[in-house]
Amino acid sequence: MSKQIASILNDLKAGRTSTARVLKILKDLPYKDIGFARIDNHRSLRKGFPEVIFGQGKTTDQIVKIARRIVASDGILLVTRAAKSAFLKLKKIYPGMKFVERAGIIWYRTSEPLVKKGTCLVVTAGTADIPVAEEARATLEVMGNKVRTLYDVGVAGLHRILDKRDLLDKASVIIVVAGMEGALASIVSGLVSKPVIAVPTSVGYGASFKGIAALLTMMNCCSPGVAVVNIDNGFGAGYFASLINQ
């Protein structure tokens, strides 16, 4: 832990943090045990971004208790797969709390992030893929990325994506979200020289097997430069794209 402690002390010396904050961080390292959860207060030092709460399966009270600890420690909160009830309770505590309802994302920052130079582009094959894409977009924005979106440009009408080559060319990294057969990621990758992150979605008819068909297509992509995350994992794609963009 010596490197992390040295980093904290350097921030203190440079005036980037306060003595009280340093003492609190050191006291709670490497994690805080609150009974039903062990909050990883070490994560922002280790990975550059604090622990993210996966809201699904947690009660509203559990989310709120974990969130209060993370905000106090890091000043940044990101909750994925969250219900509106959790947002409403958190907003009473933090009036600046935001909710992207379509994506189930709750987020909050006590200060503005340093915006990364590159632009991330989020692309969907269809309109039904937008909720997963919005999870990726919100994750990217909370992590300090500039984001553009290009929705409903799937392979059934290939001219729609070809007409937006300028957006593809300007992006630093591209997230492609697609259900059905999931072919769009391969096509986009074949048009650009930057990394593509493919997100299969559970959108599709019976033989799509709730996203497995799209997942296998993306994993078998013949165009190099494509990484694939799990089905409907917009958060994972956004997080990975942010790491590439920085």
N, C-alpha and C positions, 0 to 999 in steps of 0.2 A: 504493500500500500504506500510505500515511501514516495513513489513518483506522484501519486495523486495528492498526497499531503503537501509535497513541495509545490505543486501547481496551485493549491489553495493559498498557501503562504505567499507565493509570488503575487497572486491577485490582491491579497491584503496589502502587501508592500507597495504595489502600484496604485492603490486606491480604487481598485475595481470592485471591491467588496468590503463589508464592515467586519469588525472584530466579533460582534454578536453573531453574525451569520456564519463566520468561520467556526466559531465554537459550537454552534448548533449542528453544522455539517459534520464536524469531527465526532461529536457526541453520538450521532445516529449512524455513523459508518460501521460496518458495511450495509446493514439493513435494520429496519425497525419492525419488531414483532408486536403486532396489535391483536394477537389471539387467532383470528380467523384468516389473517394474511401476514406475510412477511414482506414489507415494502423495500424494494431494492434501491436505497438511497445512493448507492455507489454507481448506479448505471449512467448517470449523466457525466460522471468523471471518466467512466470506462468507455462509453460509446458516443458521448456528445449530445445525448438527448435522454430525458428522464423516462422512467417506466411508464408504459402506456397501459391503461386499464381496459381489459376485455369485458365489456358490460354484460354480455349474454351469460345467463346462469347465476348472476349475482343479484342480491336484493338491492333495492334503492338505498337502504341504510348502509349496506356494505360499500357500495360505490361512493357514497358521500364521505364515509370515514376514511377510505383510502385516498380519495381526491383531496381532502383537506390536508393530509400529510404531505402529499406530493406538491401541492401548491405552496405550502409553507416552506418546503425544502428547496424547490426548484423554480417556482413562479410560473410554471408551464403545466397545462393539463390537457391530455388527449384521452378521450374515452371512445372506444369503438363498440359497435353493435349495442347501442344504448337505447333505452326507452325514454319517451318524453317525460315520464314521471320523475326519472332521475335528473333530467335537465331542469325541470321546474323547481325541484328541491335545491339543486345547486345554485340556481339563479337567485334564490332568496339570500344565499350566503355571499355570492359573488355576482353583483348586478351585471357585470360585463360578460358573463358566460354566454357562449354562442352555441346554437344547435343547428346542424344540417340534417333536418328530419328525414329527408329521402335516403340519406346514407347512414342514419343512426349514429352520427358523430357529434360528440360534445367536445368543445375546446375552449381554452381560456389561456390568456397570457397576461402577466403583470407588466410586461414591457414589450416593445416592438422588436422583432428579430432582425438580425443582420441579414439582409436579403442577398442570396447567392446570385452570382452574375448570370449564369445560364438560364435558359427557359425550358421547362418541362412541358411536354405536350401529351395530353390524355385523349385517346381516340377510342370510339366505340363502333362496333359493327352495327348495332341497332339501338333503337330508343329503349328497349327493355333492358339493355346492359347499363344504362345510365346510373342506377343506384350504386353499383359496384364502382363505376368510374368516379362518382362523386365522393366515395370513400377515399379513393386514391388522391383526388384533387384536394380535398380538405386536409389530408395528412401532409401533402406536399406544402400547402400554404402555411400550416401551423409550424412546419419545420423551416420556414423562411425561403421558400422557392417561388419564383415567378412561374405561373401556370397558364397555359392556353388549353382550350378544349376543342375537339372536333368530333361531333356526335352524329351517329346514323350515317356512316359512310361504308357500309359492308360490301362484300364481294358480289352481292346480287345486282348491284349497280356500281360497277368498278369505276366508272367515270367520275363518281363523287369524290373519291380519294385522289384520283389523278388530277382533278381540278384544284387540289389544295397542296400541290407540291411545295409551294413557297413556305407553308407552315411546317411541313415535314423537314425541309432543309434548314430552317432557322432553329429548330429545337436542339437542345444538348442531349436529351434522352427522351424516348417515346414510350409511353405505356399504351398497349393495345388491349382493349377489353372486348371479348367476343364469346358468344355462345354458339348454338347450333353446331356447325362442323369446325369452327374456330380457325378458319383459313386466313383471316385478315392479317394476323401477326406475320406470317411468312411473306405475304405480299408487301407489307410495309417495310419489312427488313430488307427485302430485295431492292427497294427504291432508295435507301438511305445509307449513310456511312457511320451512323451513330448507334449506340446500344438500344435494343428494343426489349421491353419487359412485357411478356404476354400473360394476360389474366383470363383464364377460361371461366365462363359463367355457367350457371345451372339453367340458363334459358334455352329452351328447345323442345322439340317433340319427343315422343317416347324413346326412339333409338339414340337420342343424344345422351341418355342415361344420366340425366341431371348434371351434365357438365363433363362427364368422363370422356365422351367423344371429342369434345373441344380440347380437353387436357391432353389426350393422346396425339391429336393432330399437332398441337403446339410443341409437344416434346419430340415429335418426329419431324419438326421443321427442317427443310433442306437449306434454307437461307442462313448463313452463319451470323452470329451476333445477337441471338435471341435467348433470353433467360425466361424461365417459366415459373410462376408461383402457383399456389394451390387454387382450387375452384372458389370463385367469389372472393378471393383475398385481395381486395383493393388496397387495404391498409399495408399489407406486405409489399405490394408493388410500389406504393407511394414512398414507403420508407427506403426501399432499395434504390429507387430513382433519386431520392434526395442524397444518398451516400455517393452515387455516381456524379451528381451535379455539383457537389462541393469540392 
